[in-house]
Amino acid sequence: MSEAPTSLGEIAKRVDARIDELLAGEITRWTEIDAAMTEPLEVLREFVLAGGKRLRPAFCYWAFVGVGGDGDDPAVIDAGAALELLHTFALVHDDIMDNSDRRRGLLTVHRHFEKRHGEQAWRGETRRFGEGAAILIGDLAFVYADQLLRAAPQDALDVFTELRLEVNVGQYLDLVGTVQGDASSDLARKICIYKSGKYTVERPLHLGAALAGRFAECQAPLSAYGDPLGEAFQLVDDLLGTFGDAAVTGKPVGEDLREGKPTTLFAHAREAAVGADADMLADRYGATDLSPGDITAMQDLFERTGARAATERRVETLVDQALDALATAPISGVARDELDALARFVAERDF
């Protein structure tokens, strides 16, 4: 298991402080108008500061520094905070779509507001209120992300726009692939890249280079590192979603199995499964009533069919590709070392 690079925690502290400063100021501003307006902001603040790896700010930061940016420039911390708030937007909405109960060890935002509705015995449907409030909180995070980047150069804004488009299109592919039961390797890889990979690694790298005024010349070498590493990141997430420790990941293990997510892990299993294994996948993958015993049986099936091993091998191959590309990228020595360490952490993390 690879330890998180020390710099990851240091960047996270600076990014978290910037988010806290922004949201604390907004809470104060809206309290002066009506205290009822502050609850969504307080929930957003609690959620975004409750945890997270802060990988996106770190990739942005080291690309910025690596191509000549000043690591003390507040613009790169603003960009990192914007990436985390955009990530929060995506998580809050994703949890609604997946009907998830917990995230980062807390109730998901829509469950928090469902509970609040029930405790207050308010009128109307509990579920609709919870989901409506969570959608608005996700939208607030999206707006604050834009606000943090309002002074960025046009290249950086263009990268951020592309990032937002990609993550939304990727999320739709995931949504429709789930309901169609389509788990082809091709679709699983597209979802892996567009829902998560690009916006976790490649686009934050591009954003850092754009902030430093070197996007055009650095785009291709940064993509050569970021594309395979972003795919590897999501494959590890898929593995953790099926085999991880809920106490470490902060969310229940087995949710992807209950949702019937069209992951690469499942695509490998479906291609290899025969007989009773094939029947189990057809009948039970995506069943919302999976018991702990069913999840264990499904885990065993992924082991037995070689799906887990194939996915782990693919992660190793992708990380090797990323590191090979990094070795020749136009990145300064310190930043190269940090990006190397981040790649190894992405591949070997347990959360």
C-alpha positions in Angstrom: 0.0 0.0 0.0 1.5 3.4 -1.1 1.4 6.2 1.5 -0.1 9.5 0.4 2.6 12.0 -0.6 3.2 14.5 2.2 2.6 17.3 -0.3 -1.0 16.0 -0.9 -1.9 16.9 2.7 -0.1 20.3 2.5 -2.0 21.3 -0.7 -5.2 20.0 0.9 -4.8 22.3 3.9 -4.4 25.3 1.7 -7.3 24.4 -0.5 -9.6 23.6 2.5 -8.7 26.9 4.1 -9.7 28.7 0.9 -13.0 26.9 0.7 -13.7 27.5 4.4 -12.9 31.2 4.0 -15.3 31.5 1.0 -18.2 29.6 2.5 -17.8 31.2 6.0 -18.0 34.6 4.3 -21.1 33.5 2.4 -22.8 32.2 5.5 -22.2 35.5 7.3 -23.5 37.4 4.3 -26.7 35.4 4.0 -27.3 35.3 7.8 -27.7 39.1 7.7 -30.6 38.7 5.3 -32.3 35.6 6.7 -30.8 32.9 8.9 -32.9 30.3 7.0 -30.8 30.9 4.0 -27.6 29.7 5.6 -28.6 26.0 6.3 -27.7 24.9 2.7 -24.4 26.6 2.9 -23.6 25.1 6.3 -24.4 21.6 5.0 -22.3 22.3 1.9 -19.4 23.5 4.1 -19.6 20.4 6.3 -19.8 18.0 3.4 -16.9 19.5 1.4 -14.6 19.7 4.4 -15.5 16.3 5.8 -12.9 14.5 3.8 -11.7 13.6 0.3 -8.3 12.9 -1.2 -7.8 16.4 -2.8 -6.1 14.7 -5.8 -7.5 17.2 -8.3 -6.0 20.2 -6.6 -2.7 18.4 -6.3 -2.5 17.5 -10.0 -3.4 21.0 -10.9 -0.8 22.4 -8.5 2.1 20.3 -9.6 1.4 20.9 -13.3 1.3 24.6 -12.6 4.6 24.5 -10.7 6.1 22.0 -13.1 5.7 24.3 -16.1 7.1 27.4 -14.3 4.3 28.7 -12.1 4.9 30.1 -8.6 3.7 27.7 -6.0 2.8 30.6 -3.7 0.5 32.1 -6.3 -3.0 32.2 -4.8 -4.5 31.6 -8.2 -3.5 27.9 -8.2 -5.1 27.4 -4.8 -8.3 29.1 -6.0 -8.2 26.7 -9.0 -7.8 23.7 -6.6 -10.7 24.9 -4.5 -12.8 25.3 -7.6 -12.0 21.7 -8.6 -13.0 20.5 -5.2 -16.3 22.4 -5.2 -17.0 21.1 -8.7 -16.3 17.6 -7.4 -18.7 18.2 -4.5 -21.4 19.2 -7.1 -20.8 15.9 -8.9 -20.8 13.8 -5.7 -24.0 15.3 -4.3 -25.9 14.8 -7.6 -24.4 11.4 -8.1 -25.5 10.3 -4.7 -29.1 11.2 -5.6 -28.9 9.3 -8.9 -27.4 6.3 -7.1 -29.8 6.5 -4.1 -26.8 6.4 -1.8 -27.1 6.6 2.0 -23.6 7.6 3.1 -20.6 9.5 1.8 -17.3 10.4 3.6 -18.7 8.8 6.7 -21.7 11.1 6.8 -25.3 10.9 5.6 -25.5 11.9 1.9 -26.8 15.4 1.5 -30.3 14.3 0.2 -30.6 11.8 3.1 -29.6 14.6 5.6 -32.5 16.7 4.3 -34.9 13.8 4.2 -34.2 13.3 7.9 -34.7 17.0 8.6 -38.0 16.9 6.8 -39.2 13.9 8.8 -38.0 15.3 12.2 -39.8 18.6 11.5 -43.0 16.8 10.3 -43.1 19.2 7.3 -45.7 18.9 4.6 -45.1 17.0 1.4 -43.0 14.1 0.3 -39.8 13.5 2.3 -37.9 12.1 -0.6 -38.7 15.0 -2.9 -37.7 17.5 -0.4 -34.4 15.8 0.3 -33.5 15.4 -3.3 -34.6 18.9 -4.2 -32.5 20.5 -1.4 -29.5 18.4 -2.4 -29.8 19.4 -6.1 -29.7 23.0 -5.0 -26.7 22.5 -2.8 -24.9 20.8 -5.7 -25.8 23.8 -7.9 -24.4 26.2 -5.2 -21.1 24.3 -5.2 -21.1 24.6 -9.0 -21.6 28.4 -8.9 -18.9 28.9 -6.2 -16.5 26.9 -8.3 -17.1 29.3 -11.2 -16.7 32.3 -8.8 -13.2 31.1 -7.7 -12.0 31.0 -11.3 -13.5 34.3 -12.5 -10.1 36.0 -12.8 -8.4 33.0 -14.6 -7.0 33.4 -18.1 -9.2 32.3 -21.0 -7.3 29.1 -21.7 -7.9 28.0 -18.1 -11.6 28.9 -18.4 -11.9 26.9 -21.6 -10.3 23.9 -19.9 -12.7 24.2 -17.0 -15.6 24.3 -19.3 -14.5 21.2 -21.2 -14.0 19.4 -17.9 -17.5 20.2 -16.8 -19.0 19.0 -20.1 -17.0 15.8 -20.0 -18.0 14.9 -16.4 -21.7 15.5 -17.2 -21.7 13.5 -20.4 -19.8 10.7 -18.6 -22.3 10.7 -15.8 -25.1 10.3 -18.4 -23.3 7.4 -20.0 -23.1 5.7 -16.6 -26.8 6.4 -15.9 -28.0 5.0 -19.2 -25.6 2.1 -19.1 -26.9 1.1 -15.7 -30.5 1.0 -16.7 -29.8 -0.7 -20.0 -27.7 -3.4 -18.4 -25.0 -2.7 -21.0 -21.6 -3.6 -19.6 -19.6 -3.9 -22.8 -15.8 -3.3 -22.3 -16.0 -0.4 -24.7 -18.8 1.4 -22.8 -17.2 0.6 -19.4 -14.0 2.2 -20.6 -15.7 5.3 -22.0 -17.5 5.8 -18.7 -14.3 5.3 -16.8 -12.5 8.0 -18.8 -15.3 10.6 -19.1 -17.1 10.2 -15.8 -14.0 10.3 -13.7 -10.6 9.8 -15.4 -10.4 13.1 -17.3 -11.8 15.3 -14.6 -9.7 13.7 -11.9 -6.2 13.8 -13.6 -5.9 15.1 -17.2 -8.0 18.2 -17.0 -6.6 19.4 -13.6 -3.2 19.0 -15.2 -4.3 21.1 -18.1 -5.8 23.7 -15.8 -2.5 24.1 -14.0 -0.6 24.5 -17.3 -3.2 27.0 -18.5 -2.9 29.1 -15.4 0.8 29.3 -16.0 0.2 30.3 -19.6 1.7 27.1 -21.1 -1.4 25.1 -22.1 -0.8 24.9 -25.8 2.8 23.5 -25.6 2.1 21.2 -22.6 -1.3 19.8 -23.4 -0.1 16.7 -25.3 2.6 15.5 -22.9 0.4 16.1 -19.9 -2.4 14.1 -21.5 0.1 11.3 -22.2 0.6 11.1 -18.4 -2.9 12.1 -17.3 -5.1 9.9 -19.6 -3.9 6.5 -18.6 -3.6 7.6 -14.9 -7.1 8.9 -14.9 -8.4 5.6 -16.2 -6.4 3.7 -13.6 -7.9 6.0 -10.9 -11.4 4.9 -11.8 -10.5 1.2 -12.1 -9.1 1.4 -8.6 -12.3 3.1 -7.5 -14.3 0.2 -9.0 -12.2 -2.3 -7.2 -12.6 -0.5 -3.9 -16.4 -0.2 -4.5 -16.5 -4.0 -4.6 -13.7 -5.2 -2.4 -12.8 -2.2 -0.2 -13.3 -1.6 3.5 -16.3 0.7 4.2 -14.6 2.0 7.3 -11.8 3.3 5.2 -13.6 4.3 2.0 -16.4 6.1 3.9 -19.2 4.6 1.9 -20.8 1.1 1.8 -19.1 -1.6 -0.1 -21.3 -3.2 -2.7 -23.3 -0.2 -3.9 -22.0 -0.7 -7.5 -23.3 -4.3 -7.4 -26.7 -3.2 -6.2 -26.9 -0.4 -8.8 -25.7 -2.7 -11.6 -23.0 -0.3 -12.6 -21.4 -0.9 -16.0 -17.9 -1.1 -14.7 -14.8 -2.6 -16.4 -14.7 -5.1 -13.5 -18.2 -6.4 -14.4 -17.5 -6.4 -18.1 -14.5 -8.7 -17.5 -16.7 -11.0 -15.3 -19.5 -11.2 -17.8 -17.2 -12.0 -20.7 -15.6 -14.8 -18.7 -18.5 -16.2 -16.7 -20.2 -19.5 -17.7 -22.9 -21.7 -16.3 -24.0 -20.8 -12.8 -21.7 -17.8 -12.7 -23.2 -16.4 -15.8 -26.7 -17.0 -14.4 -25.8 -15.2 -11.2 -24.6 -12.2 -13.0 -27.7 -12.1 -15.2 -30.1 -12.5 -12.3 -28.5 -10.7 -9.4 -26.1 -8.0 -10.6 -28.1 -4.8 -10.2 -30.6 -6.3 -7.7 -31.4 -3.7 -5.0 -32.0 -6.4 -2.4 -28.5 -7.9 -2.4 -27.7 -9.2 1.1 -24.2 -9.1 2.6 -24.1 -12.8 1.7 -25.0 -12.0 -1.9 -22.3 -9.4 -2.1 -19.7 -11.9 -0.7 -20.8 -14.4 -3.4 -20.5 -11.8 -6.1 -17.0 -10.9 -4.8 -16.1 -14.6 -5.0 -17.4 -14.7 -8.6 -15.2 -11.7 -9.6 -12.2 -13.5 -8.2 -13.1 -16.9 -9.8 -13.7 -15.5 -13.3 -10.4 -13.6 -13.1 -12.1 -10.2 -13.4 -10.4 -8.8 -10.3 -7.0 -9.9 -11.5 -7.5 -8.6 -15.0 -8.6 -5.2 -13.7 -5.6 -5.1 -11.4 -3.3 -5.9 -14.3 -4.9 -3.2 -16.3 -4.2 -0.7 -13.5 -0.5 -1.7 -13.5 -0.2 -1.3 -17.2 -1.9 2.1 -17.2 0.3 3.4 -14.4 3.4 2.2 -16.2 2.3 4.1 -19.3 1.7 7.2 -17.3 5.1 7.1 -15.6 6.9 6.5 -19.0 5.2 9.6 -20.3 6.1 11.6 -17.3 9.7 10.7 -17.7 9.9 12.7 -20.9 7.4 15.5 -20.1 8.6 19.1 -19.9 8.1 19.2 -16.2 10.6 20.5 -13.6 12.4 18.0 -11.3 10.5 18.6 -8.1 7.1 18.5 -9.8 8.1 15.4 -11.7 8.9 13.6 -8.5 5.6 14.7 -6.9 3.6 13.6 -10.0 5.4 10.2 -9.9 4.5 9.8 -6.2 0.8 10.8 -6.9 0.7 8.2 -9.7 1.9 5.4 -7.4 -0.6 6.5 -4.7 -3.5 6.5 -7.1 -2.7 2.9 -8.1 -2.2 1.5 -4.6 -4.5 3.5 -2.4 -7.2 1.9 -0.2 -9.7 4.8 -0.1 
